Protein backbone atom coordinates (compact mmCIF):
# COMPACT_ATOMS: atom_id res chain seq x y z
CA UNK A 1 0.00 0.00 0.00
CA UNK A 2 2.88 2.36 0.82
CA UNK A 3 4.40 1.62 -2.59
CA UNK A 4 1.15 2.56 -4.31
CA UNK A 5 0.92 5.84 -2.40
CA UNK A 6 4.58 6.62 -3.13
CA UNK A 7 4.14 5.82 -6.82
CA UNK A 8 0.99 7.96 -7.06
CA UNK A 9 2.70 10.84 -5.28
CA UNK A 10 5.75 10.53 -7.51
CA UNK A 11 3.69 10.49 -10.70
CA UNK A 12 1.62 13.44 -9.53
CA UNK A 13 4.75 15.41 -8.75
CA UNK A 14 6.33 14.52 -12.10
CA UNK A 15 3.16 15.59 -13.93
CA UNK A 16 3.49 19.09 -12.48
CA UNK A 17 6.90 19.68 -14.06
CA UNK A 18 6.73 22.07 -16.99
CA UNK A 19 9.30 22.00 -19.75
CA UNK A 20 9.62 25.28 -21.63
CA UNK A 21 10.88 24.96 -25.19
CA UNK A 22 12.33 28.04 -26.87
CA UNK A 23 10.61 28.52 -30.19
CA UNK A 24 11.79 31.60 -32.06
CA UNK A 25 8.85 33.77 -33.04
CA UNK A 26 10.63 35.18 -36.08
CA UNK A 27 11.14 31.73 -37.56
CA UNK A 28 7.50 30.83 -36.96
CA UNK A 29 6.34 34.04 -38.63
CA UNK A 30 8.61 33.44 -41.63
CA UNK A 31 7.29 29.89 -42.03
CA UNK A 32 3.70 31.13 -41.80
CA UNK A 33 4.37 33.75 -44.48
CA UNK A 34 5.81 31.09 -46.79
CA UNK A 35 2.76 28.88 -46.32
CA UNK A 36 0.40 31.78 -47.00
CA UNK A 37 2.31 32.69 -50.16
CA UNK A 38 2.11 29.10 -51.43
CA UNK A 39 -1.63 28.92 -50.77
CA UNK A 40 -2.23 32.21 -52.57
CA UNK A 41 -0.18 31.05 -55.56
CA UNK A 42 -2.20 27.84 -55.77
CA UNK A 43 -5.45 29.80 -55.66
CA UNK A 44 -4.28 32.16 -58.41
CA UNK A 45 -3.12 29.28 -60.61
CA UNK A 46 -6.37 27.33 -60.32
CA UNK A 47 -8.84 28.33 -63.03
CA UNK A 48 -12.37 29.22 -62.04
CA UNK A 49 -14.50 26.50 -63.60
CA UNK A 50 -17.89 27.42 -62.19
CA UNK A 51 -18.42 30.98 -63.34
CA UNK A 52 -21.91 31.54 -64.75
Helices and strands as residue ranges (DSSP letters): H 2-15, H 25-45
